[in-house]
Amino acid sequence: MTAIPSLDLQKFVSGTRAQRHQFVADLGHAYEEIGFVAISGHYLTTALKDSLYEQIKAFFDLPEHIKKKYEIEGGGGQRGYTSFGKEHAKGKKQGDLKEFWHFGQYAEVIPELKPHYPSNVVVEEISTFNEVGKATFQALEKTAIVLLQAIALYLGLDAHYFDDFVATGNSILRPIHYPPIQAAPKNAERAAAHGDINLITLLMGAHGRGLQVLNKNNKWIDAVAGENELMVNVGDMLSRHTNNILKSTIHRVVNPPKALWGTSRYSVPFFMHPVATMPLNVLPQCIKAENPKKFDDITAGAFLHERLIDLGLIKS
């Protein structure tokens, strides 16, 4: 593929039987071929999206000492603020040229899962920041649950296979700010080439180009969502669970041309995570003679812990 396919989620939600089948087939094919698809007909309204961008710009414009008070020491960046340059891609030493915030799960979870769920952090200086963040989290979570139902059908599973794993999953909404570039970066990008950790990622249309995807021909192609589309990609957890049948594609955010160094870029991905106890063991139907089992058994929680160490967000 040389371009990201576009699909309308409402064909699956409220379409005819034939439209539902076609949506499932098209989604699965795209995820086998390139791992990314642009989705319209989702549950995030334009008004809510615009409101969130207003809120996150206001937060990232706060003085550094105020933002820093929302950075949780030893929290692995799982909630609240993570300052500029702290996170790096797996296998890289240079920090990415970004700062970000994390909103987490709002639903009540069973007691044994609570240690995996830090509390959400409340910003005192911006009265509606947390309210808008919560509404956006829930709209994207609802969208992701429906997409996983279509993915389950493509894999030959019950449509609701993922539901209980993700309904109170340790998902994260991450508003990101890529500040203006002050000087030529030394081997650093706004986000170095990486795969996402989670099941699927839903990316709100970023303010500014820069997202690129590495296709099967080892060529970087631009991934630009339409006005009312979400860019949705497979993460490493889902790729592992499907024995790499569904592709967790390497992607990056490149630095802008020098003429645009003085501009900020904002983007907001929603990382759909399951509960920590979900087994990511390779699905039996994804193991074939021509595609033998590639991954050891592991839980989602253990896998996440390993990856946070790789990213430099926790020590061990």
C-alpha positions as CSV (number, residue, x, y, z in Angstrom):
1,M,0.0,0.0,0.0
2,T,1.2,3.5,-0.8
3,A,-1.7,5.3,1.0
4,I,-3.7,4.8,4.2
5,P,-7.2,3.4,3.5
6,S,-10.2,5.3,4.8
7,L,-13.3,3.5,6.3
8,D,-16.6,4.7,7.8
9,L,-17.3,3.1,11.2
10,Q,-21.0,3.6,10.8
11,K,-21.1,1.0,8.0
12,F,-20.3,-1.5,10.8
13,V,-22.4,0.1,13.5
14,S,-25.6,0.7,11.6
15,G,-25.1,-0.6,8.1
16,T,-26.6,-3.5,6.3
17,R,-25.3,-7.1,6.8
18,A,-23.3,-6.8,3.6
19,Q,-21.9,-3.4,4.7
20,R,-20.8,-4.9,8.1
21,H,-19.1,-7.8,6.4
22,Q,-17.3,-5.5,4.0
23,F,-16.1,-3.2,6.7
24,V,-14.7,-6.1,8.7
25,A,-12.9,-7.5,5.6
26,D,-11.5,-4.1,4.6
27,L,-10.4,-3.3,8.1
28,G,-8.6,-6.7,8.5
29,H,-7.0,-6.4,5.1
30,A,-5.6,-2.9,5.9
31,Y,-4.3,-4.2,9.2
32,E,-2.6,-7.1,7.6
33,E,-1.1,-5.0,4.9
34,I,0.0,-1.7,6.6
35,G,-1.4,-1.7,10.1
36,F,-3.1,1.8,9.8
37,V,-6.5,3.0,8.7
38,A,-8.3,6.3,8.7
39,I,-11.7,6.1,10.4
40,S,-14.7,8.4,10.0
41,G,-18.1,7.9,11.6
42,H,-16.6,7.7,15.1
43,Y,-17.9,9.1,18.4
44,L,-15.6,12.1,18.9
45,T,-17.5,15.3,17.9
46,T,-15.8,18.2,16.3
47,A,-16.9,20.5,19.1
48,L,-15.3,18.2,21.7
49,K,-12.1,17.8,19.6
50,D,-11.8,21.6,19.3
51,S,-12.4,22.1,23.0
52,L,-9.7,19.6,23.9
53,Y,-7.1,21.4,21.7
54,E,-8.0,24.7,23.4
55,Q,-7.5,23.1,26.8
56,I,-4.2,21.4,26.0
57,K,-2.7,24.5,24.4
58,A,-3.6,26.4,27.6
59,F,-1.9,23.8,29.7
60,F,1.3,23.5,27.7
61,D,1.5,27.4,27.7
62,L,1.7,27.4,31.5
63,P,5.1,28.3,33.0
64,E,7.5,25.3,33.3
65,H,7.5,25.4,37.1
66,I,3.7,25.0,37.2
67,K,3.7,22.1,34.7
68,K,6.4,20.4,36.7
69,K,4.3,20.2,39.8
70,Y,2.1,17.8,37.9
71,E,5.0,15.5,37.1
72,I,4.7,12.4,39.3
73,E,8.0,11.1,40.6
74,G,8.4,7.4,40.0
75,G,5.1,7.1,38.2
76,G,6.5,6.1,34.9
77,G,4.7,8.9,33.2
78,Q,1.4,7.0,33.4
79,R,-0.6,9.9,34.7
80,G,-0.1,13.7,34.7
81,Y,2.7,15.6,33.0
82,T,5.9,14.2,31.4
83,S,8.5,17.0,30.7
84,F,10.3,17.6,27.5
85,G,12.8,15.0,26.2
86,K,12.2,12.4,28.9
87,E,10.8,9.6,26.7
88,H,12.8,8.0,24.0
89,A,12.0,5.3,21.5
90,K,13.0,1.7,22.2
91,G,16.7,1.3,21.4
92,K,17.4,5.0,21.3
93,K,19.3,7.2,23.8
94,Q,18.1,10.6,22.5
95,G,14.9,11.9,24.1
96,D,12.0,12.7,21.7
97,L,11.4,16.4,21.2
98,K,8.1,16.5,23.0
99,E,6.3,16.9,26.3
100,F,3.0,15.3,27.1
101,W,0.1,14.7,29.5
102,H,-1.7,11.5,30.4
103,F,-5.4,11.0,31.2
104,G,-6.2,7.5,32.4
105,Q,-9.2,5.2,33.0
106,Y,-12.3,6.7,34.8
107,A,-14.4,3.5,35.3
108,E,-14.4,1.7,38.6
109,V,-12.1,-1.3,38.5
110,I,-11.9,-4.4,40.6
111,P,-9.7,-4.2,43.7
112,E,-6.9,-6.4,42.4
113,L,-6.4,-4.1,39.4
114,K,-6.3,-0.9,41.3
115,P,-2.5,-1.0,42.0
116,H,-2.1,-0.8,38.1
117,Y,-4.2,2.3,37.9
118,P,-2.7,5.6,39.2
119,S,-5.2,8.3,40.0
120,N,-5.9,11.0,37.4
121,V,-4.1,14.3,38.1
122,V,-6.3,17.4,38.5
123,V,-4.9,20.7,37.0
124,E,-5.9,23.5,39.3
125,E,-5.1,26.4,37.0
126,I,-7.5,25.4,34.1
127,S,-11.0,24.8,35.4
128,T,-12.3,22.7,32.5
129,F,-9.1,20.8,31.5
130,N,-10.0,17.6,33.3
131,E,-13.7,17.7,32.4
132,V,-12.9,17.9,28.7
133,G,-10.1,15.4,28.9
134,K,-12.5,12.9,30.5
135,A,-15.2,13.4,27.8
136,T,-12.6,12.9,25.1
137,F,-11.2,9.8,26.7
138,Q,-14.7,8.2,26.9
139,A,-15.6,9.1,23.3
140,L,-12.4,7.5,22.0
141,E,-12.7,4.5,24.3
142,K,-16.2,3.9,22.9
143,T,-14.9,4.1,19.4
144,A,-12.0,1.7,20.2
145,I,-14.3,-0.9,21.7
146,V,-16.5,-1.0,18.6
147,L,-13.4,-1.3,16.3
148,L,-12.1,-4.2,18.4
149,Q,-15.4,-5.9,17.9
150,A,-14.9,-5.7,14.1
151,I,-11.3,-6.9,14.5
152,A,-12.5,-9.9,16.6
153,L,-14.9,-10.9,13.8
154,Y,-12.1,-10.7,11.3
155,L,-10.0,-13.1,13.5
156,G,-12.9,-15.6,13.7
157,L,-13.6,-14.7,17.3
158,D,-16.9,-13.8,19.0
159,A,-17.5,-10.1,18.4
160,H,-17.3,-9.3,22.1
161,Y,-14.1,-11.3,22.7
162,F,-12.2,-8.1,23.7
163,D,-15.0,-6.3,25.6
164,D,-14.3,-7.5,29.1
165,F,-10.6,-7.0,28.7
166,V,-10.9,-3.4,27.6
167,A,-14.0,-2.1,29.3
168,T,-11.9,-1.2,32.4
169,G,-8.5,-1.4,30.6
170,N,-5.5,0.7,31.6
171,S,-6.0,3.0,28.5
172,I,-4.4,6.4,28.2
173,L,-5.2,9.6,26.4
174,R,-2.0,11.5,25.6
175,P,-2.1,15.1,24.5
176,I,1.4,15.8,23.1
177,H,3.1,19.1,22.5
178,Y,6.1,19.3,20.1
179,P,7.5,22.7,21.0
180,P,9.2,25.0,18.4
181,I,12.7,23.9,17.5
182,Q,15.3,26.3,18.8
183,A,18.5,24.8,17.3
184,A,19.4,22.0,14.9
185,P,18.5,18.7,16.8
186,K,21.4,16.3,17.3
187,N,20.1,12.9,16.2
188,A,16.7,13.6,17.7
189,E,13.2,13.7,16.2
190,R,9.9,14.8,17.5
191,A,9.1,11.1,17.8
192,A,11.7,8.6,16.7
193,A,10.6,5.5,14.8
194,H,8.7,3.1,17.0
195,G,5.8,0.7,17.4
196,D,3.0,1.4,19.9
197,I,2.7,-0.8,23.0
198,N,-1.0,-1.3,23.3
199,L,-3.8,-3.1,21.4
200,I,-4.9,-0.2,19.1
201,T,-4.1,3.5,18.9
202,L,-6.6,6.2,17.9
203,L,-5.0,9.4,16.8
204,M,-6.9,12.7,16.6
205,G,-6.1,14.7,13.5
206,A,-2.8,16.4,14.4
207,H,-2.2,20.1,14.0
208,G,0.5,19.9,11.4
209,R,2.0,17.3,9.2
210,G,4.8,15.0,10.3
211,L,3.4,11.5,11.0
212,Q,5.0,8.9,8.7
213,V,4.4,5.1,8.4
214,L,6.9,2.5,7.2
215,N,5.1,0.3,4.6
216,K,5.9,-3.2,3.5
217,N,8.3,-1.9,0.8
218,N,10.4,-0.2,3.5
219,K,9.3,3.2,2.3
220,W,8.1,6.0,4.6
221,I,4.7,7.4,3.6
222,D,2.8,10.3,5.0
223,A,-0.2,9.5,7.2
224,V,-2.6,12.4,7.1
225,A,-6.2,12.0,8.4
226,G,-9.0,13.8,6.8
227,E,-10.9,16.6,8.6
228,N,-13.2,14.3,10.6
229,E,-11.1,11.1,10.6
230,L,-9.1,9.3,13.3
231,M,-5.9,7.5,12.3
232,V,-6.1,4.1,13.9
233,N,-3.2,1.7,14.1
234,V,-2.4,-1.8,15.5
235,G,-0.2,-1.8,18.6
236,D,2.4,-4.4,19.6
237,M,0.0,-6.2,22.0
238,L,-2.5,-7.0,19.3
239,S,0.2,-7.9,16.8
240,R,1.7,-10.3,19.4
241,H,-1.7,-11.8,20.2
242,T,-2.3,-12.4,16.5
243,N,1.2,-13.9,15.8
244,N,2.0,-10.8,13.8
245,I,-0.9,-11.4,11.3
246,L,-2.1,-7.9,12.2
247,K,0.8,-5.5,11.8
248,S,2.1,-3.1,14.4
249,T,3.7,-0.8,11.9
250,I,6.7,1.3,12.7
251,H,5.9,5.0,12.5
252,R,7.5,8.3,13.4
253,V,7.0,12.1,13.7
254,V,9.6,13.8,11.6
255,N,11.0,17.3,12.3
256,P,9.5,20.0,10.2
257,P,11.3,21.9,7.5
258,K,13.6,24.6,8.9
259,A,11.2,27.3,7.8
260,L,8.6,25.9,10.3
261,W,11.0,25.3,13.2
262,G,9.3,28.2,15.1
263,T,5.9,26.5,15.2
264,S,4.4,24.1,17.7
265,R,2.8,20.8,16.8
266,Y,0.0,19.2,18.9
267,S,-1.4,15.7,18.5
268,V,-3.6,13.5,20.8
269,P,-3.4,9.7,20.6
270,F,-5.6,7.4,22.6
271,F,-3.8,4.2,23.5
272,M,-6.3,1.4,24.1
273,H,-4.9,-1.0,26.7
274,P,-6.5,-4.1,28.1
275,V,-6.6,-5.0,31.8
276,A,-3.2,-6.0,33.1
277,T,-4.3,-9.6,33.6
278,M,-5.2,-10.2,29.9
279,P,-3.1,-13.0,28.5
280,L,-1.4,-11.9,25.2
281,N,-0.7,-15.6,24.4
282,V,-0.8,-16.1,20.6
283,L,-4.3,-17.1,19.5
284,P,-4.4,-20.7,18.3
285,Q,-6.1,-19.9,15.0
286,C,-3.1,-17.6,14.2
287,I,-0.6,-20.4,14.4
288,K,0.0,-22.2,11.1
289,A,2.6,-24.4,9.6
290,E,3.7,-21.4,7.5
291,N,3.4,-19.0,10.4
292,P,4.6,-20.8,13.6
293,K,4.2,-19.3,17.0
294,K,6.6,-16.3,17.3
295,F,6.0,-15.1,20.9
296,D,6.2,-16.5,24.4
297,D,3.2,-16.3,26.6
298,I,2.9,-13.1,28.7
299,T,0.3,-10.9,30.3
300,A,-0.5,-7.4,29.2
301,G,0.7,-6.0,32.5
302,A,4.1,-7.7,32.3
303,F,4.5,-6.7,28.7
304,L,3.7,-3.0,29.5
305,H,6.2,-3.1,32.4
306,E,8.9,-4.3,30.0
307,R,8.2,-1.7,27.5
308,L,8.2,1.2,30.0
309,I,11.7,0.2,30.9
310,D,12.6,0.2,27.2
311,L,11.3,3.7,26.9
312,G,13.2,5.0,29.8
313,L,10.2,5.9,31.9
314,I,10.8,3.5,34.7
315,K,14.1,1.9,36.0
316,S,12.9,-1.7,36.6
